[in-house]
């Protein structure tokens, strides 16, 4: 059991940016898996801590990831940010014209990597900068109000360059009444998609599959829960609402109380 807990997790297709990166996240996984297998065969966990050879500070190593500190983040537009990363000493990336780098991090508990072309000068010393676009959508759907949300979700997950974060809140009476469970669970595997369920007639979460318990609430989607979900977003979201007339009116009122302006909402 101890060794299984240390085994590297195979990436999902949504974690690969598809840009032909060297190394790809799958290349890194294969290397880490091989290292794990060697350590397990010898029953020596210290082998998992072996440090890979690093190149000098003036160049990146194409075979490994290197940790860099973020020194500043500047918001340029409503959804675009300029990130500045520190490089050791006066070192430089020394990239060729048009060459990109791959940044890797953890989002919603899922390891993600994306390719970016630095906007800083190629000979910049001690730092490099990249532009990142972070849109944020909050979808509030009741029952069949889920329908208009699905094409939007598929459009976002189907575009590898779309980095919009989406939080979908689906409101249903019971667990059995949740529409399209397999599709929703598949969408929830994407690094930028979160899905919550609110079940108005379920009394307890104990009988639900464990994979649903953490992201499911019982009762109704009320003002307090709406505020909790909004506060869990990375930035103030644009909100899409679809349900019965009563549901739409309630959500609009709750959002206003949470500080979401009317022009930041759309009701289907």
C-alpha positions as semicolon CSV with decimal commas, in nm:
position;residue;x (nm);y (nm);z (nm)
1;X;0,000;0,000;0,000
2;X;0,287;0,239;0,081
3;X;0,444;0,183;-0,260
4;X;0,112;0,225;-0,442
5;X;0,064;0,560;-0,269
6;X;0,403;0,673;-0,405
7;X;0,336;0,555;-0,760
8;X;0,318;0,844;-1,011
9;X;-0,031;0,912;-1,142
10;X;-0,078;0,879;-1,516
11;X;-0,185;1,213;-1,671
12;X;-0,529;1,249;-1,823
13;X;-0,564;1,371;-2,185
14;X;-0,687;1,709;-2,060
15;X;-0,349;1,773;-1,894
16;X;-0,158;1,767;-2,223
17;X;-0,149;2,096;-2,413
18;X;-0,099;1,918;-2,745
19;X;0,182;2,151;-2,854
20;X;0,447;1,884;-2,900
21;X;0,634;1,995;-2,587
22;X;0,973;1,846;-2,502
23;X;0,932;1,703;-2,249
24;X;0,560;1,629;-2,274
25;X;0,381;1,562;-1,948
26;X;0,364;1,200;-2,060
27;X;0,745;1,192;-2,104
28;X;0,784;1,317;-1,747
29;X;0,537;1,055;-1,627
30;X;0,727;0,772;-1,799
31;X;1,054;0,883;-1,639
32;X;0,898;0,915;-1,294
33;X;0,729;0,575;-1,335
34;X;1,058;0,411;-1,431
35;X;1,226;0,568;-1,128
36;X;0,944;0,440;-0,906
37;X;0,974;0,088;-1,051
38;X;1,350;0,082;-0,987
39;X;1,302;0,200;-0,629
40;X;1,024;-0,053;-0,566
41;X;1,228;-0,339;-0,709
42;X;1,511;-0,254;-0,468
43;X;1,269;-0,165;-0,186
44;X;1,462;0,158;-0,140
45;X;1,242;0,469;-0,113
46;X;1,545;0,694;-0,100
47;X;1,587;0,633;-0,473
48;X;1,269;0,831;-0,528
49;X;1,444;1,138;-0,393
50;X;1,727;1,131;-0,644
51;X;1,784;1,473;-0,794
52;X;1,806;1,486;-1,168
53;X;2,102;1,659;-1,324
54;X;2,037;2,027;-1,368
55;X;2,192;2,248;-1,632
56;X;2,365;2,566;-1,527
57;X;2,154;2,861;-1,419
58;X;2,189;3,035;-1,752
59;X;1,980;2,786;-1,948
60;X;1,672;2,572;-1,901
61;X;1,704;2,197;-1,911
62;X;1,471;2,050;-2,178
63;X;1,448;1,721;-1,986
64;X;1,340;1,853;-1,646
65;X;1,117;2,114;-1,485
66;X;1,275;2,386;-1,273
67;X;1,099;2,581;-0,999
68;X;1,089;2,961;-1,032
69;X;0,944;3,218;-0,794
70;X;0,681;3,465;-0,916
71;X;0,807;3,812;-0,832
72;X;0,505;4,010;-0,954
73;X;0,164;3,980;-1,117
74;X;0,019;4,277;-1,307
75;X;-0,340;4,286;-1,430
76;X;-0,341;4,435;-1,779
77;X;-0,706;4,390;-1,877
78;X;-1,014;4,241;-1,715
79;X;-0,891;3,888;-1,777
80;X;-0,525;3,922;-1,881
81;X;-0,229;3,916;-1,643
82;X;0,144;3,964;-1,684
83;X;0,349;3,726;-1,468
84;X;0,712;3,798;-1,388
85;X;0,930;3,505;-1,280
86;X;1,268;3,530;-1,109
87;X;1,576;3,365;-1,257
88;X;1,881;3,287;-1,040
89;X;2,139;3,566;-1,037
90;X;2,173;3,735;-1,375
91;X;2,090;3,421;-1,573
92;X;1,883;3,425;-1,890
93;X;1,646;3,183;-2,064
94;X;1,846;3,217;-2,389
95;X;1,550;3,113;-2,603
96;X;1,555;3,129;-2,982
97;X;1,312;3,362;-3,158
98;X;0,958;3,227;-3,126
99;X;1,063;2,942;-2,898
100;X;0,823;2,862;-2,614
101;X;0,855;2,725;-2,263
102;X;0,621;2,496;-2,073
103;X;0,489;2,603;-1,734
104;X;0,357;2,340;-1,497
105;X;0,148;2,382;-1,185
106;X;-0,143;2,240;-0,984
107;X;-0,496;2,371;-1,043
108;X;-0,795;2,227;-0,857
109;X;-0,573;1,942;-0,740
110;X;-0,484;1,850;-1,099
111;X;-0,137;1,893;-1,247
112;X;-0,154;2,109;-1,558
113;X;0,104;2,223;-1,810
114;X;0,071;2,486;-2,080
115;X;0,305;2,628;-2,342
116;X;0,382;3,002;-2,337
117;X;0,609;3,227;-2,540
118;X;0,783;3,476;-2,305
119;X;0,716;3,843;-2,380
120;X;1,037;3,959;-2,211
121;X;1,348;4,031;-2,425
122;X;1,543;3,722;-2,518
123;X;1,851;3,857;-2,337
124;X;1,664;3,967;-2,023
125;X;1,874;3,885;-1,718
126;X;1,739;3,767;-1,385
127;X;1,377;3,733;-1,496
128;X;1,129;3,636;-1,767
129;X;0,766;3,739;-1,826
130;X;0,461;3,571;-1,978
131;X;0,102;3,678;-2,048
132;X;-0,183;3,464;-1,918
133;X;-0,553;3,505;-1,982
134;X;-0,788;3,396;-1,702
135;X;-1,158;3,420;-1,772
136;X;-1,403;3,293;-1,511
137;X;-1,757;3,163;-1,557
138;X;-2,007;3,062;-1,292
139;X;-2,300;2,855;-1,418
140;X;-2,611;2,818;-1,201
141;X;-2,846;2,558;-1,347
142;X;-3,163;2,396;-1,214
143;X;-3,291;2,071;-1,366
144;X;-3,314;2,095;-1,744
145;X;-3,152;2,438;-1,714
146;X;-2,833;2,236;-1,749
147;X;-2,895;2,203;-2,125
148;X;-2,768;2,543;-2,250
149;X;-2,459;2,514;-2,029
150;X;-2,329;2,198;-2,198
151;X;-2,241;2,345;-2,541
152;X;-2,045;2,621;-2,365
153;X;-1,857;2,369;-2,152
154;X;-1,779;2,153;-2,455
155;X;-1,656;2,457;-2,646
156;X;-1,416;2,547;-2,365
157;X;-1,283;2,195;-2,307
158;X;-1,255;2,136;-2,682
159;X;-1,023;2,435;-2,731
160;X;-0,677;2,371;-2,589
161;X;-0,604;2,746;-2,595
162;X;-0,912;2,835;-2,390
163;X;-0,809;2,880;-2,027
164;X;-1,148;2,991;-1,895
165;X;-1,217;2,861;-1,545
166;X;-1,571;2,731;-1,507
167;X;-1,771;2,648;-1,196
168;X;-2,098;2,470;-1,271
169;X;-2,358;2,438;-0,995
170;X;-2,629;2,188;-1,087
171;X;-2,945;2,188;-0,873
172;X;-3,156;1,871;-0,868
173;X;-3,407;1,708;-0,633
174;X;-3,215;1,386;-0,564
175;X;-2,898;1,212;-0,675
176;X;-3,099;0,990;-0,910
177;X;-3,241;1,300;-1,080
178;X;-2,900;1,433;-1,187
179;X;-2,893;1,444;-1,565
180;X;-2,604;1,312;-1,772
181;X;-2,385;1,198;-1,482
182;X;-2,117;1,030;-1,700
183;X;-2,079;1,340;-1,916
184;X;-2,058;1,572;-1,615
185;X;-1,803;1,350;-1,444
186;X;-1,594;1,346;-1,760
187;X;-1,607;1,727;-1,785
188;X;-1,508;1,757;-1,418
189;X;-1,177;1,584;-1,498
190;X;-1,058;1,889;-1,692
191;X;-0,821;2,112;-1,498
192;X;-1,034;2,425;-1,546
193;X;-1,380;2,279;-1,474
194;X;-1,539;2,245;-1,129
195;X;-1,885;2,092;-1,081
196;X;-2,096;2,113;-0,767
197;X;-2,433;1,953;-0,704
198;X;-2,711;2,086;-0,481
199;X;-2,976;1,823;-0,397
200;X;-3,287;1,970;-0,242
201;X;-3,452;1,643;-0,130
202;X;-3,149;1,442;-0,019
203;X;-3,121;1,425;0,358
204;X;-2,767;1,285;0,379
205;X;-2,458;1,246;0,162
206;X;-2,355;0,913;0,317
207;X;-2,540;0,700;0,060
208;X;-2,390;0,887;-0,234
209;X;-2,085;0,748;-0,418
210;X;-1,771;0,878;-0,251
211;X;-1,668;1,061;-0,569
212;X;-1,975;1,287;-0,532
213;X;-1,973;1,349;-0,159
214;X;-1,704;1,617;-0,151
215;X;-1,867;1,838;-0,414
216;X;-2,236;1,791;-0,322
217;X;-2,459;1,994;-0,090
218;X;-2,799;1,901;0,049
219;X;-3,089;2,146;0,073
220;X;-3,146;2,438;-0,161
221;X;-2,906;2,676;-0,328
222;X;-2,952;2,974;-0,096
223;X;-2,787;3,312;-0,059
224;X;-2,520;3,190;0,184
225;X;-2,413;2,901;-0,039
226;X;-2,402;3,128;-0,345
227;X;-2,165;3,359;-0,155
228;X;-1,946;3,064;-0,054
229;X;-1,917;2,945;-0,413
230;X;-1,845;3,295;-0,547
231;X;-1,575;3,343;-0,283
232;X;-1,415;3,017;-0,395
233;X;-1,371;3,155;-0,749
234;X;-1,032;3,298;-0,841
235;X;-1,180;3,628;-0,952
236;X;-1,525;3,782;-0,982
237;X;-1,705;3,561;-1,236
238;X;-1,946;3,627;-1,517
239;X;-2,260;3,432;-1,423
240;X;-2,495;3,229;-1,643
241;X;-2,835;3,134;-1,496
242;X;-3,093;2,889;-1,626
243;X;-3,390;2,734;-1,449
244;X;-3,751;2,806;-1,361
245;X;-3,870;3,166;-1,332
246;X;-3,859;3,139;-0,952
247;X;-3,505;2,994;-0,962
248;X;-3,382;3,267;-1,195
249;X;-3,532;3,542;-0,977
250;X;-3,382;3,392;-0,660
251;X;-3,037;3,356;-0,815
252;X;-3,041;3,712;-0,949
253;X;-3,128;3,837;-0,601
254;X;-2,859;3,628;-0,433
255;X;-2,596;3,741;-0,682
256;X;-2,681;4,105;-0,625
257;X;-2,642;4,051;-0,251
258;X;-2,302;3,892;-0,320
259;X;-2,184;4,198;-0,513
260;X;-2,228;4,065;-0,867
261;X;-2,356;4,345;-1,088
262;X;-2,645;4,295;-1,329
263;X;-2,421;4,342;-1,634
264;X;-2,210;4,049;-1,513
265;X;-2,505;3,807;-1,539
266;X;-2,697;3,645;-1,820
267;X;-3,030;3,467;-1,768
268;X;-3,136;3,214;-2,031
